[in-house]
Amino acid sequence: MKTYQPISCDFHSELELFALRHQPVEITYRNLANTTVANDFETTICEAIKDLYTRNGEEFLLLPDGTEIRLDRLVSVGGKVLASYC
């Protein structure tokens, strides 16, 4: 697995707002098929964000079904693009 790259505090704040609303939001993230970048692919879902948390120095988003998404794998959430935050 790739080394975790922290996301911007501003984007993290946006994620916290989405989690507080408990409403489904469009989430696009890189789903790592294995350890090589060439095999990454994007997945888009519409789910509510149940929680945000840190484990072993990595930050995660938790979905209601128990799915965990590492925050540095996010591409966009609710139309807000991670790459546009510095």
C-alpha positions, 0 to 999 in steps of 0.5 A, spaced: 500 500 500 502 507 498 504 511 503 499 516 506 499 523 504 495 527 508 489 532 505 488 539 506 485 542 512 480 545 508 478 539 504 478 535 511 473 541 514 468 540 508 468 532 509 466 534 516 460 538 514 458 533 509 458 528 515 454 532 520 449 533 514 448 525 514 445 526 507 448 522 501 453 525 497 457 523 491 464 520 493 469 519 487 475 515 490 481 511 487 480 504 488 487 501 489 487 494 485 494 493 487 500 497 489 502 500 482 499 506 480 497 503 473 492 499 476 488 504 480 481 505 478 476 510 480 469 508 483 463 513 484 458 512 489 452 516 493 452 515 500 452 518 507 459 519 510 458 516 517 464 518 520 471 521 519 477 518 524 485 517 524 488 510 525 495 509 525 497 516 522 492 515 516 485 518 516 479 515 513 472 516 511 467 511 514 460 509 510 454 506 513 455 499 510 462 499 514 466 501 508 473 505 509 476 510 504 483 512 506 482 520 505 488 521 500 484 516 495 478 521 495 478 524 488 471 528 489 466 529 494 459 533 493 462 536 487 468 538 491 475 536 488 481 534 492 486 537 487 483 544 488 485 544 495 492 546 497 
